[in-house]
Amino acid sequence: MLVPSERHVEVEAARGARALTLRDFVTRAAEFAAPSFRAVSRETTRLLTRRELGDSPAALALAVDDALGELRRAGTRAEDLLAAGSRGALLARALRQTDARLTALGLRDERASAWLAARALAELSLPELDAVTTVRLRGISRWDNGELALIEALHRKLRARSGAGVVVELPDPSAARGTLLSESIAGAC
């Protein structure tokens, strides 16, 4: 089972279920996908981006690094940015340069971990997935593109084993919505 937080892991363990946070699963799968590359924090990528931008102001390096993080989470490649004008060209160049520098140093941006894991999952043998035919996603209501790609790859992998794949269980807000909202919903139906 994949859940949103450590507290949810504790609740599921008390119920007798095996559970991991989605973040932990992404981290472990990415480590298996690229064992020789160490994930680095945002602070490290910010320093690297600042270095790659040269004499640019620090504020620009922070903004560019934040944009690079969002682009990596979205699975964007440098070539995808070339049609976006001068800003796209700046980001494409920064993405290419920082990726090359990270690779040369044996590092990787943790913000791209979900995409790394998604692209490699079919070939990976993760101990967490031994004898697993179904994974439930419980209580998770926000995913970025890389996490969705990883969940789709996980579903394909489990279905290929003749399993049920991934089952998404969305949070049930009915218990926490209160009387006024419940009455409004009942009146609308």
Backbone bond lengths (Angstrom), bond angles and torsions (degrees), N, CA, C in turn:
res aa  C-N    CA-C-N  psi(-1)  N-CA   C-N-CA  omega(-1)  CA-C   N-CA-C  phi
1 M - - - 1.431 - - 1.521 108.52 -
2 L 1.319 115.76 139.28 1.458 121.71 175.47 1.522 108.16 -112.35
3 V 1.321 115.99 131.19 1.461 122.40 -175.51 1.527 109.73 -132.69
4 P 1.357 117.15 166.77 1.463 118.87 -173.74 1.525 116.66 -78.40
5 S 1.337 119.00 -24.50 1.468 118.72 -173.82 1.523 112.01 -145.54
6 E 1.319 115.11 166.94 1.465 121.11 177.23 1.521 110.89 -62.48
7 R 1.304 117.39 -34.63 1.474 120.61 177.38 1.522 109.51 -60.74
8 H 1.325 117.46 -41.09 1.461 120.78 177.76 1.537 110.73 -65.35
9 V 1.322 116.79 -36.63 1.478 120.60 176.57 1.526 109.23 -60.09
10 E 1.337 116.89 -44.44 1.462 121.20 179.57 1.528 111.52 -61.81
11 V 1.332 116.53 -42.69 1.469 120.74 179.35 1.529 110.13 -62.57
12 E 1.331 116.58 -45.90 1.471 120.21 -179.68 1.517 111.39 -66.03
13 A 1.333 117.88 -37.41 1.463 120.78 177.47 1.529 110.37 -63.82
14 A 1.326 116.93 -38.35 1.467 120.65 177.50 1.529 110.90 -64.36
15 R 1.315 116.97 -28.35 1.476 121.98 177.05 1.531 111.72 -83.87
16 G 1.340 116.55 -4.90 1.457 120.48 179.19 1.519 114.72 91.26
17 A 1.318 117.91 11.03 1.466 121.48 -178.86 1.526 110.61 -97.97
18 R 1.337 115.71 149.62 1.470 121.04 171.70 1.515 107.09 -83.42
19 A 1.312 116.37 131.32 1.463 119.21 -178.41 1.519 110.67 -146.13
20 L 1.308 114.28 151.48 1.466 123.90 173.51 1.520 107.48 -136.21
21 T 1.315 116.30 153.24 1.455 117.03 170.40 1.524 107.68 -74.05
22 L 1.324 116.05 154.02 1.457 119.88 177.23 1.527 109.52 -59.04
23 R 1.308 116.50 -39.62 1.472 120.72 179.34 1.529 111.64 -61.00
24 D 1.338 116.97 -43.89 1.470 120.24 178.54 1.525 111.19 -64.37
25 F 1.335 117.09 -39.49 1.457 119.93 178.30 1.525 110.41 -63.41
26 V 1.337 117.01 -44.24 1.469 121.17 178.19 1.523 109.42 -59.43
27 T 1.318 116.85 -46.51 1.468 121.60 -178.73 1.523 111.21 -60.92
28 R 1.321 117.70 -48.17 1.469 121.21 -178.42 1.522 111.40 -65.37
29 A 1.326 116.97 -42.85 1.469 120.04 179.80 1.527 110.35 -64.67
30 A 1.326 117.56 -40.27 1.471 120.46 178.63 1.525 111.08 -66.43
31 E 1.329 117.44 -37.57 1.464 120.55 177.55 1.524 111.14 -64.86
32 F 1.322 117.26 -37.62 1.467 120.59 176.64 1.523 110.52 -70.53
33 A 1.341 116.88 -35.68 1.467 121.05 -178.28 1.525 111.63 -69.42
34 A 1.319 117.36 -35.24 1.470 121.27 -177.79 1.527 109.40 -137.87
35 P 1.329 116.99 71.52 1.466 119.13 -174.93 1.524 114.85 -65.82
36 S 1.314 117.05 -22.06 1.460 118.69 -178.65 1.534 112.69 -90.31
37 F 1.328 117.38 1.58 1.462 121.20 178.84 1.522 109.10 -115.94
38 R 1.319 114.99 124.90 1.462 120.87 -178.20 1.520 109.82 -91.35
39 A 1.324 116.72 132.10 1.462 121.27 177.31 1.518 109.50 -69.92
40 V 1.329 115.35 140.79 1.463 119.82 178.84 1.523 109.86 -119.70
41 S 1.302 114.47 157.22 1.459 121.53 -176.93 1.524 111.31 -78.81
42 R 1.320 114.35 171.28 1.466 121.33 177.74 1.532 110.89 -61.47
43 E 1.325 116.32 -35.44 1.472 118.79 179.93 1.525 110.93 -61.73
44 T 1.314 116.47 -39.77 1.464 120.51 179.11 1.518 110.95 -67.58
45 T 1.329 116.88 -42.62 1.470 118.62 179.57 1.521 110.82 -66.61
46 R 1.317 116.90 -32.97 1.470 119.49 177.65 1.533 110.80 -65.00
47 L 1.313 116.41 -43.55 1.465 119.71 177.66 1.533 110.70 -62.93
48 L 1.307 116.18 -42.97 1.455 120.72 179.42 1.530 111.11 -64.17
49 T 1.316 117.10 -43.18 1.468 120.91 178.48 1.529 110.09 -62.83
50 R 1.312 116.02 -43.15 1.480 119.96 178.32 1.526 110.20 -59.51
51 R 1.309 115.98 -41.95 1.469 120.16 179.85 1.527 110.95 -65.85
52 E 1.338 117.10 -42.66 1.463 121.04 -178.70 1.524 112.56 -68.38
53 L 1.341 117.14 -27.71 1.470 120.16 179.26 1.523 112.72 -83.21
54 G 1.307 117.42 -6.35 1.465 121.50 174.66 1.511 113.43 68.42
55 D 1.332 116.72 -121.51 1.461 122.13 -173.63 1.518 114.23 -82.76
56 S 1.280 118.13 8.63 1.466 121.31 -179.64 1.524 110.25 -66.33
57 P 1.325 116.57 153.01 1.475 119.58 178.78 1.536 111.45 -61.92
58 A 1.327 115.42 151.60 1.460 121.13 -179.68 1.526 111.40 -59.69
59 A 1.319 116.98 -37.09 1.469 120.30 -179.67 1.534 110.95 -62.40
60 L 1.335 116.48 -36.81 1.462 119.47 177.83 1.531 110.10 -66.85
61 A 1.318 116.84 -41.55 1.472 120.23 179.24 1.525 110.89 -61.59
62 L 1.333 117.30 -40.71 1.464 120.43 177.52 1.525 111.09 -63.73
63 A 1.327 116.34 -44.78 1.470 120.47 179.72 1.521 111.02 -64.49
64 V 1.316 116.41 -42.30 1.472 120.17 179.82 1.522 109.77 -66.02
65 D 1.333 117.84 -42.73 1.457 119.48 179.58 1.528 111.18 -63.66
66 D 1.325 117.46 -40.41 1.466 119.73 175.96 1.519 110.39 -60.60
67 A 1.332 117.14 -42.61 1.467 120.92 178.01 1.524 110.77 -64.40
68 L 1.335 117.36 -40.95 1.466 120.45 178.21 1.528 110.80 -62.07
69 G 1.319 116.62 -38.86 1.461 119.93 177.51 1.520 111.55 -62.18
70 E 1.324 116.51 -44.58 1.474 120.07 178.43 1.525 110.54 -65.11
71 L 1.320 116.62 -39.45 1.467 120.04 178.40 1.528 110.91 -65.13
72 R 1.316 117.03 -39.90 1.470 120.16 178.86 1.527 110.66 -67.35
73 R 1.335 116.62 -40.69 1.473 119.42 176.87 1.529 111.17 -62.63
74 A 1.320 116.62 -32.60 1.465 121.47 -179.28 1.520 112.43 -82.52
75 G 1.318 117.53 -10.09 1.465 120.67 -179.76 1.514 113.25 81.46
76 T 1.315 116.93 19.71 1.459 121.87 -178.38 1.518 110.43 -75.02
77 R 1.311 115.23 138.62 1.467 121.57 176.23 1.523 108.54 -105.86
78 A 1.311 116.19 158.15 1.461 120.87 -177.43 1.530 111.75 -55.28
79 E 1.324 117.43 -38.93 1.474 121.00 -178.81 1.525 111.57 -61.83
80 D 1.334 116.44 -29.80 1.459 120.60 -179.34 1.522 112.24 -67.04
81 L 1.315 117.27 -21.08 1.464 121.80 -174.28 1.524 114.28 -92.33
82 L 1.313 116.99 -12.17 1.457 120.10 -171.95 1.528 114.15 -64.01
83 A 1.319 117.23 -26.11 1.465 120.32 -179.27 1.521 112.45 -84.91
84 A 1.315 118.56 1.33 1.460 122.67 -174.33 1.528 113.42 -96.23
85 G 1.324 119.15 26.79 1.458 121.70 176.00 1.513 113.91 74.62
86 S 1.339 114.95 -158.18 1.462 119.86 -174.73 1.529 112.46 -67.72
87 R 1.319 117.18 -37.15 1.463 119.72 177.48 1.527 110.28 -65.06
88 G 1.329 115.92 -41.39 1.457 120.34 177.42 1.514 111.56 -63.27
89 A 1.341 115.86 -39.43 1.463 120.13 179.45 1.534 110.52 -65.14
90 L 1.340 116.73 -41.36 1.470 121.06 177.73 1.528 109.96 -61.37
91 L 1.322 116.58 -46.60 1.457 120.13 -179.08 1.530 111.89 -67.75
92 A 1.335 116.85 -38.61 1.468 120.30 177.68 1.521 110.67 -61.90
93 R 1.317 116.09 -45.51 1.470 120.74 179.20 1.529 110.22 -63.37
94 A 1.333 117.30 -45.45 1.468 120.88 -179.76 1.530 110.77 -64.35
95 L 1.326 116.69 -39.50 1.467 120.21 179.14 1.522 110.52 -64.79
96 R 1.319 116.76 -45.41 1.474 120.72 179.00 1.526 111.33 -62.59
97 Q 1.330 116.18 -46.95 1.460 120.32 -177.07 1.524 112.44 -66.30
98 T 1.329 116.38 -44.52 1.465 118.12 -179.08 1.526 111.15 -69.66
99 D 1.339 117.49 -37.27 1.468 119.49 176.20 1.524 110.75 -62.19
100 A 1.327 116.47 -42.95 1.468 120.36 179.96 1.532 110.61 -63.91
101 R 1.316 116.06 -42.51 1.465 120.15 -179.56 1.535 111.00 -66.62
102 L 1.331 116.72 -43.66 1.463 120.30 177.55 1.529 110.44 -59.32
103 T 1.324 116.76 -45.74 1.467 121.23 -179.84 1.522 110.79 -61.57
104 A 1.316 116.49 -43.94 1.465 120.69 -179.92 1.530 111.75 -61.28
105 L 1.332 115.82 -30.86 1.461 120.68 -179.19 1.532 112.77 -90.75
106 G 1.341 117.46 -0.82 1.458 121.03 -178.38 1.519 112.06 72.83
107 L 1.328 115.12 31.75 1.459 121.26 -177.81 1.524 109.98 -120.66
108 R 1.330 116.14 166.14 1.460 121.28 173.86 1.520 108.68 -147.92
109 D 1.317 115.20 149.70 1.460 121.40 179.33 1.528 107.75 -77.25
110 E 1.333 117.04 122.15 1.463 120.47 -178.37 1.520 112.29 -61.28
111 R 1.320 117.92 -21.45 1.464 120.81 -179.57 1.525 112.30 -70.21
112 A 1.315 117.95 -12.24 1.468 122.25 177.00 1.531 111.60 -103.18
113 S 1.317 117.76 7.55 1.470 121.61 -174.39 1.526 113.29 -60.53
114 A 1.313 117.72 -40.88 1.471 119.53 -177.74 1.523 110.92 -63.60
115 W 1.335 117.16 -41.23 1.471 119.76 178.04 1.516 111.39 -67.01
116 L 1.313 116.87 -41.15 1.465 121.00 177.29 1.528 110.02 -58.18
117 A 1.314 116.38 -48.05 1.461 121.05 -179.90 1.529 111.38 -65.70
118 A 1.331 117.18 -41.06 1.474 120.78 -179.04 1.522 111.42 -61.98
119 R 1.327 116.37 -42.03 1.468 120.48 -178.14 1.532 111.82 -69.60
120 A 1.327 117.48 -26.49 1.463 120.78 -175.04 1.529 114.01 -104.64
121 L 1.321 118.53 -9.35 1.461 121.13 -170.09 1.525 113.99 -57.50
122 A 1.309 117.85 -38.68 1.476 120.13 -178.12 1.526 111.59 -58.05
123 E 1.324 117.09 -31.71 1.466 121.83 -177.45 1.526 113.35 -95.13
124 L 1.319 117.62 -8.15 1.465 121.00 -175.59 1.524 111.73 -86.02
125 S 1.317 114.91 149.33 1.453 121.38 172.86 1.529 106.96 -118.23
126 L 1.307 115.78 92.56 1.464 121.16 -177.79 1.527 110.38 -90.55
127 P 1.323 117.83 130.70 1.463 120.19 177.41 1.528 112.19 -57.64
128 E 1.336 117.21 -32.42 1.466 121.31 -179.89 1.526 112.21 -63.04
129 L 1.333 116.83 -21.18 1.466 120.50 -177.15 1.527 113.55 -103.61
130 D 1.335 117.70 2.51 1.467 120.33 178.62 1.524 109.62 -58.26
131 A 1.316 116.14 127.91 1.467 124.22 177.49 1.529 113.68 62.21
132 V 1.313 117.71 15.27 1.465 121.09 178.76 1.520 108.84 -93.90
133 T 1.326 116.44 130.34 1.470 120.62 177.25 1.522 111.87 -115.88
134 T 1.334 116.61 -16.51 1.461 121.66 179.39 1.516 109.32 -138.93
135 V 1.310 116.16 135.54 1.459 121.51 173.24 1.519 107.24 -122.68
136 R 1.306 115.70 129.76 1.460 120.99 177.01 1.518 108.90 -100.57
137 L 1.315 114.86 133.25 1.462 121.42 172.27 1.518 105.59 -101.35
138 R 1.302 116.80 109.32 1.461 119.96 -174.73 1.524 110.54 -115.89
139 G 1.316 115.22 127.23 1.462 120.97 172.59 1.513 115.31 79.56
140 I 1.307 117.86 6.95 1.468 120.49 -179.84 1.517 107.52 -97.46
141 S 1.332 115.66 123.83 1.462 118.44 -177.95 1.528 112.91 -123.28
142 R 1.322 116.91 2.43 1.468 120.27 178.78 1.518 108.53 -135.88
143 W 1.334 115.57 124.61 1.455 121.79 177.62 1.504 108.60 -133.11
144 D 1.328 116.71 146.69 1.463 118.46 169.99 1.530 107.57 -94.18
145 N 1.316 116.52 175.08 1.468 120.76 -174.93 1.524 112.85 -58.99
146 G 1.308 117.12 -40.60 1.462 120.43 -179.60 1.515 111.79 -64.74
147 E 1.329 116.92 -40.84 1.458 119.97 178.11 1.531 110.85 -65.33
148 L 1.333 116.26 -40.09 1.472 119.27 176.49 1.525 111.07 -62.30
149 A 1.322 116.70 -42.36 1.470 120.17 177.86 1.520 110.68 -62.31
150 L 1.327 117.27 -40.14 1.466 120.92 178.38 1.525 110.85 -65.86
151 I 1.314 117.51 -42.22 1.464 120.91 179.38 1.529 110.00 -64.45
152 E 1.332 117.13 -39.99 1.470 120.19 176.48 1.532 110.84 -64.05
153 A 1.324 117.04 -41.49 1.469 120.85 178.11 1.528 110.40 -65.04
154 L 1.317 116.91 -39.93 1.460 121.44 177.68 1.532 110.10 -63.82
155 H 1.311 116.77 -42.25 1.469 120.79 178.28 1.533 110.54 -60.46
156 R 1.333 116.40 -46.79 1.473 120.15 178.47 1.526 111.07 -60.46
157 K 1.323 116.75 -42.35 1.468 120.67 -178.86 1.526 110.70 -63.41
158 L 1.306 117.01 -44.99 1.460 120.64 -179.09 1.526 111.56 -69.71
159 R 1.315 117.63 -38.20 1.471 120.98 177.71 1.525 110.48 -65.70
160 A 1.315 117.60 -35.15 1.468 121.13 178.19 1.528 111.21 -64.18
161 R 1.327 117.06 -24.67 1.464 122.32 176.45 1.527 111.51 -86.49
162 S 1.307 117.20 10.58 1.469 123.31 -176.61 1.521 111.82 68.64
163 G 1.297 115.64 29.77 1.458 119.46 177.38 1.514 111.17 -98.10
164 A 1.305 115.60 -178.45 1.457 121.08 179.59 1.524 111.25 -81.00
165 G 1.316 117.61 -18.11 1.460 120.58 179.67 1.508 112.01 89.04
166 V 1.323 115.80 -142.73 1.456 122.54 -178.49 1.523 108.93 -102.35
167 V 1.318 115.41 133.26 1.456 122.15 176.15 1.530 106.99 -115.04
168 V 1.317 116.13 123.04 1.465 120.92 -179.42 1.518 108.39 -96.83
169 E 1.322 116.18 120.45 1.462 122.24 176.30 1.523 107.31 -109.23
170 L 1.320 116.66 107.83 1.463 120.70 -178.96 1.524 110.32 -77.77
171 P 1.337 116.78 151.68 1.460 119.96 179.34 1.535 110.37 -60.31
172 D 1.318 116.54 144.41 1.455 122.36 177.53 1.525 108.30 -101.24
173 P 1.314 116.52 105.03 1.468 118.96 -177.10 1.522 113.45 -80.03
174 S 1.333 119.13 -2.71 1.461 121.09 -173.92 1.521 113.12 -59.26
175 A 1.301 117.96 -35.57 1.459 120.66 -177.97 1.521 112.46 -71.88
176 A 1.312 117.94 -24.23 1.463 120.52 -174.65 1.524 113.36 -109.65
177 R 1.324 118.51 6.49 1.465 118.66 -172.99 1.514 114.33 -84.42
178 G 1.295 119.22 -16.58 1.450 120.70 176.96 1.515 113.62 82.80
179 T 1.331 115.26 168.09 1.463 121.75 -174.55 1.518 111.90 -66.48
180 L 1.312 118.39 -48.38 1.463 121.91 -175.65 1.524 111.10 -59.73
181 L 1.317 117.14 -49.14 1.467 120.17 179.60 1.518 111.11 -65.79
182 S 1.332 118.20 -39.72 1.467 121.16 178.08 1.518 111.16 -60.61
183 E 1.332 116.43 -43.20 1.473 120.25 178.78 1.530 111.22 -66.60
184 S 1.332 116.81 -37.87 1.467 120.26 178.07 1.529 111.11 -64.27
185 I 1.315 116.47 -42.28 1.458 120.96 179.03 1.523 110.51 -65.87
186 A 1.333 116.57 -43.09 1.457 121.13 179.52 1.526 110.38 -62.87
187 G 1.320 117.22 -38.34 1.469 121.49 179.14 1.512 112.96 -69.77
188 A 1.338 117.48 -28.48 1.462 122.19 -179.41 1.518 111.68 -79.25
189 C 1.309 116.63 -22.21 1.486 120.26 -177.14 1.457 110.60 -88.97
